[in-house]
Each structure stands twice: as C-alpha cells, then as structure tokens.
Amino acid sequence: MRVTKWNDALAVQIPDDVAKSLGLKEGDEITVRVAEGPVLEIGRDEERLQALERIKASKFKLPPNWKFDRDEANER
C-alpha cells in the first residue's frame, strides 16, 4: 500500500481484495492499529453496531420505520 497526501492529512488506499475480504464498503468505519514495525492492522469498527444492539435490547421503543439520517441530524 502507498501513503499519499490528501488535503492536510495522509491517506492509505486499501486494495480491493483486502476490502472485499474484510467486507468493507464506502462509508464503513474501521479501526487501524499499529502492529510491529511498519505494519498496520485494519478491522471493522463494531462500535456503532454494538450501540444499535444496546438500543434494540433496551425497553426504549423507536417509532415504526424509524431510520437515523446522519445528514439530517447534522443540518443546521
């Protein structure tokens, strides 16, 4: 993988075969951890899924057909 400059940050492109093996798609949250040497470990970030499972397990009931819309929530 190659590190490239992206605006004021650095970016690493994930090869298609790696993304497919991890089941990643655009917009997914991931975690990156530095392993030994110049090695990165990439994995799916399950924090959101776990939060949704906690919400589902609670007694709090959401309206039928409710879906969170990040863009709508962030509109100002």
C-alpha positions, 0 to 999 in steps of 0.5 A: 500500500502507498501513503499519499497526501490528501488535503492536510492529512495522509491517506492509505488506499486499501486494495480491493481484495483486502476490502472485499475480504474484510467486507468493507464498503464506502462509508464503513468505519474501521479501526487501524492499529499499529502492529510491529514495525511498519505494519498496520492492522485494519478491522471493522469498527463494531462500535456503532453496531454494538450501540444499535444492539444496546438500543434494540435490547433496551425497553426504549421503543423507536417509532415504526420505520424509524431510520437515523439520517446522519445528514439530517441530524447534522443540518443546521 
